[in-house]
Amino acid sequence: MRWKFAVVTVAAITGAVAAITPTQAQQSSLWTACLSETLSPDAAIEACTKIIQSGRETQQNLTIAYVNRGGAYDQKGDTDRAIGDFSEAIKLDSGNAAGYYNRGTVYAKKGDLDRAIADFTKALELDPKDAEIYYNLGTAYAKKGDYDRAITDYTKGIELDPKDADAYYNRGLTYDHKGDYDSAIADYTNVIELDPKYVDAYDSRCWARASSSQPALALTDCDAALRLKPDDTYALDSRGFAYYMLARYDEALADYDAALKLDPKLAHSLYGRGMIKLKKGDTSGDADIAAAKAIRPDIADKMAHYGMK
């Protein structure tokens, strides 16, 4: 189960470039490349840089060029340059929501959630009808552990865009972390109705159902996830948990082993495998549990919260 941030987007402001004047016609190919969503990031960066350095552009167009170059840098994984360009765009136009929104998204990727929240909040002041900003603000609060605030923001986003499957999914995860499994299951069900091939929703509904004393029903969800993606590590782990809750330990071990073959550091599976080994009298389970705690010190409390004892 993993929260999802929306990707950086620059589409909110690119429409302003339509105002290029005839004297700028020779630069139209540069603008096409700078704004392109299909060219390589390097090509976009080169074109946007030439526009920025040309000395011919209006402040509005420079803002657009900085935002688009920042998006290209982010695509390359150069988050520091991306933040620098978004910051330049904000200096040029402090009322531009896209600059704050995109910079917030990059801060979120870097794990700087406080700066991300500040930027998303400012973006919403400027553009209070943007569902995607609420979505990312909710995700930042969720990752900080402020689940009630996250649910509030996800809900506002869903009201603006009722067909956003990711928003339902992340709100479901947040309910899940609060132990409100009925609400989580309802949200995962909404996701599946919107997108029947949404693997993570089946996986997460499997986990929530296993946690809420519905492990037999949970198996149908994990099986569905694995039909869609047979090597999904998280679905294998979730099905192992469902089997554990059904006391079908041999099948749980097989799933945990398969998950750990794909990801040897998956703490959930290490802990679950260790617990089963100890139940079967195999003291090597202590090593699995110790390895899980080394990766995630709170794993015992977390799994006890979900019912693994």
Rosetta blueprint (number, residue, H / E / L):
1 M L
2 R L
3 W L
4 K L
5 F L
6 A L
7 V L
8 V L
9 T L
10 V L
11 A H
12 A H
13 I H
14 T H
15 G H
16 A H
17 V H
18 A H
19 A H
20 I L
21 T L
22 P H
23 T H
24 Q H
25 A H
26 Q H
27 Q H
28 S H
29 S H
30 L H
31 W H
32 T H
33 A H
34 C H
35 L H
36 S L
37 E L
38 T L
39 L L
40 S L
41 P H
42 D H
43 A H
44 A H
45 I H
46 E H
47 A H
48 C H
49 T H
50 K H
51 I H
52 I H
53 Q H
54 S L
55 G L
56 R L
57 E L
58 T L
59 Q H
60 Q H
61 N H
62 L H
63 T H
64 I H
65 A H
66 Y H
67 V H
68 N H
69 R H
70 G H
71 G H
72 A H
73 Y H
74 D H
75 Q H
76 K L
77 G L
78 D L
79 T H
80 D H
81 R H
82 A H
83 I H
84 G H
85 D H
86 F H
87 S H
88 E H
89 A H
90 I H
91 K H
92 L H
93 D L
94 S L
95 G L
96 N L
97 A H
98 A H
99 G H
100 Y H
101 Y H
102 N H
103 R H
104 G H
105 T H
106 V H
107 Y H
108 A H
109 K H
110 K H
111 G L
112 D L
113 L H
114 D H
115 R H
116 A H
117 I H
118 A H
119 D H
120 F H
121 T H
122 K H
123 A H
124 L H
125 E H
126 L H
127 D L
128 P L
129 K L
130 D L
131 A H
132 E H
133 I H
134 Y H
135 Y H
136 N H
137 L H
138 G H
139 T H
140 A H
141 Y H
142 A H
143 K H
144 K H
145 G L
146 D L
147 Y H
148 D H
149 R H
150 A H
151 I H
152 T H
153 D H
154 Y H
155 T H
156 K H
157 G H
158 I H
159 E H
160 L H
161 D L
162 P L
163 K L
164 D L
165 A H
166 D H
167 A H
168 Y H
169 Y H
170 N H
171 R H
172 G H
173 L H
174 T H
175 Y H
176 D H
177 H H
178 K H
179 G L
180 D L
181 Y H
182 D H
183 S H
184 A H
185 I H
186 A H
187 D H
188 Y H
189 T H
190 N H
191 V H
192 I H
193 E H
194 L H
195 D L
196 P L
197 K L
198 Y L
199 V H
200 D H
201 A H
202 Y H
203 D H
204 S H
205 R H
206 C H
207 W H
208 A H
209 R H
210 A H
211 S H
212 S L
213 S L
214 Q L
215 P H
216 A H
217 L H
218 A H
219 L H
220 T H
221 D H
222 C H
223 D H
224 A H
225 A H
226 L H
227 R H
228 L H
229 K L
230 P L
231 D L
232 D L
233 T H
234 Y H
235 A H
236 L H
237 D H
238 S H
239 R H
240 G H
241 F H
242 A H
243 Y H
244 Y H
245 M H
246 L L
247 A L
248 R L
249 Y H
250 D H
251 E H
252 A H
253 L H
254 A H
255 D H
256 Y H
257 D H
258 A H
259 A H
260 L H
261 K H
262 L H
263 D L
264 P L
265 K L
266 L L
267 A H
268 H H
269 S H
270 L H
271 Y H
272 G H
273 R H
274 G H
275 M H
276 I H
277 K H
278 L H
279 K H
280 K L
281 G L
282 D L
283 T L
284 S L
285 G H
286 D H
287 A H
288 D H
289 I H
290 A H
291 A H
292 A H
293 K H
294 A H
295 I H
296 R L
297 P L
298 D L
299 I H
300 A H
301 D H
302 K H
303 M H
304 A H
305 H H
306 Y L
307 G L
308 M L
309 K L
